[in-house]
Amino acid sequence: MKKIFVLALASAFVFGCTKKMEITETIVPYVHVPVKYTIKEDFEMGSKAAYAVADVSIKTGTWNFDDGLLGSTAADIKNDLQSVRLRTGKIGMNYDVDSINTLVIKHAQYGNDVASVVSVWISEDKGTTYTQLGANLNTNSKTFLSDTFKITVTKPVRFQIRKTGTTRVNIDDITFIGEGNPGIVFKEVVDNVKDTVNYSIPAPGRGFPNGSGIDVPPVDGDNSNLLFGNPSNATSTSVAIENYLVDFKYFTTSHSSSRNTPNWVSWHLDASNVGSTSRQDNFAAFTGFPTDFYQVQSNSFSGSGFDRGHNCPSADRTSSVEANSATFLMPNMIPQAPNNNQQTWASLESYLRAEMQKGYEVYIIMGSYGKGGTGSNGYAETINNGKVVVPKRVWKVAVILPVGNADLSRVNANTTVLAIDTPNENVIDADWKKYITTIDAIEKSTSYDLLSKLPLDVQKALQAKLYVP
């Protein structure tokens, strides 16, 4: 499968220098290899409670609702939490989709309303004129009917769904299928919840996730957390207290018992990891460490001026309550400057999830290195009475693969790689692209061996390149 391999690491051993690194490598443009995509507009994002005409911003873009709303009542037929409820009127895209060859829509009778008719229309001129696609559709079922339309137009297009008569219908899961770049700029939920308030009472600790769900990544092979290697050769032996390997099922970490933060956290992201589970916000200490490890509590960052910054983001694990809850264990957290966490880093995470929506997959390792950052209360090297080290830098690397299997064998010197290294500062540019660097530069700062499962010649080629999206 098409994949983005993301790495962002933390070093407990090597502190970054204060001098800005000079990057002299050749800039390589970010190029998408044409891939087959399946994009579903599920109408779970956004809200509209009235029938009056209005634009609604949802996942794939802005839609115009004319005599329609987003319904979530028991009478609304829906696949998740809400769907379109259309009366006499239409819904239509305010944006185009490119490289599409198939459109699928689902429609059903609303509540106790009688059968009705809907029709699908296509525009090749950005919504100036429309032509009907196929015949009218009879909506005569209390469960969703699925209708498929083949699209032969080769230029960007947009669609409307029209309804006549006064009875109501529900519409859900409009799916775009094609090959190439769909040109859709996704509206992603940015995981940027403010976390600098005081929260004085510690929550009860938790142990390892059960890890029996179908959404748990495999232990090895494609889609596993450590497919591209263990950057610091972390182990779970009692002597590895500064490089202690922990498998949290939904992500894997190397933990430092002196910094009391992760050195790095590694995980995999694809469409199976993202569902409708809400953010749990159930921060908790981890009770599964060796008894001589300090347990960072859910309130250990309280009043410090630093966020409890996720390594594996909450929004990357919404497939189940267990998956999302795992991300709120404190070994997944670093003291992160609020603007770094809520703006720069959240934007990067959102970008990668949007790429996943287009048919890519993501392998991720995130972490930080060095000592001392600046939060909303100013500069600090430690918090929690000196127990938790504040990192100086936070970084990621992304390796992008075309759709397929046997991922390691498909990586070559031309594979696209993104590397990001940001200061843990509250005065920071919100644009993560300002902090693009190389894998080589990050390895020099951390002493890690990245992409170690690849052949050495491929490693060297990828590590020296500077990619800019």
ZIGISUL-V388057 format. One record per helix or strand. SS is the DSSP state (a for helix, b for strand). FROM is the first residue (numbers start at 1). LEN is the number of residues. Records with the same first field share a line. If there is no record, write none. Layout:
# ZIGISUL-V388057
SS->FROM-LEN ; FROM-LEN
This chain:
# ZIGISUL-V388057
b->3-5 ; 9-1 ; 11-1 ; 27-3 ; 36-6 ; 54-5 ; 61-11 ; 83-11 ; 97-1 ; 100-10 ; 116-8 ; 131-9 ; 145-6 ; 157-8 ; 169-11 ; 206-1 ; 235-1 ; 244-4 ; 252-5 ; 261-9 ; 284-1 ; 286-1 ; 306-5 ; 329-1 ; 333-5 ; 362-8 ; 373-3 ; 378-3 ; 382-2 ; 388-2 ; 393-9 ; 416-8 ; 425-1 ; 436-1 ; 466-3
a->271-3 ; 314-3 ; 321-6 ; 330-3 ; 338-20 ; 407-4 ; 432-4 ; 439-8 ; 456-8
